[in-house]
Amino acid sequence: MAKRRVGPLRGRARVALALAGFLAVTTSVVWRRSVGTAHARRLDELVSRHAALLAQRAELESEVQRLSSRVQLTPVVERLGMRVPRPDQVIDLPRPDGPGPGGR
């Protein structure tokens, strides 16, 4: 029997190694793309939610402005028996450090 010579990779071994490498690379590319698509989908959801929250905030600020107008407050003030104070009855208090809640 003749001895087989053990040396550099030959035919089938090279093909198998190349296919294994190709499989590893394509698997990692597919995985990276699926993770990227999931992140993009989540980002789109967050951007959409952010826009909805900004719209809701604008709506609420508008509602606060409307409800704090003199036209809206006059009936409540009259019902409670309140009156407009004289200028000498008004005391302006200094604000604490920085703007209060909701201030910018």
HUMO-V848077 format. One record per helix or strand. SS is the DSSP state (hx for helix, st for strand). FROM is the first residue (numbers start at 1). LEN is the number of residues. Records with the same first field share a line. If there is no record, write none. Layout:
BEGIN
SS: FROM-LEN ; FROM-LEN
END
This chain:
BEGIN
hx: 11-57 ; 70-10 ; 87-3
END
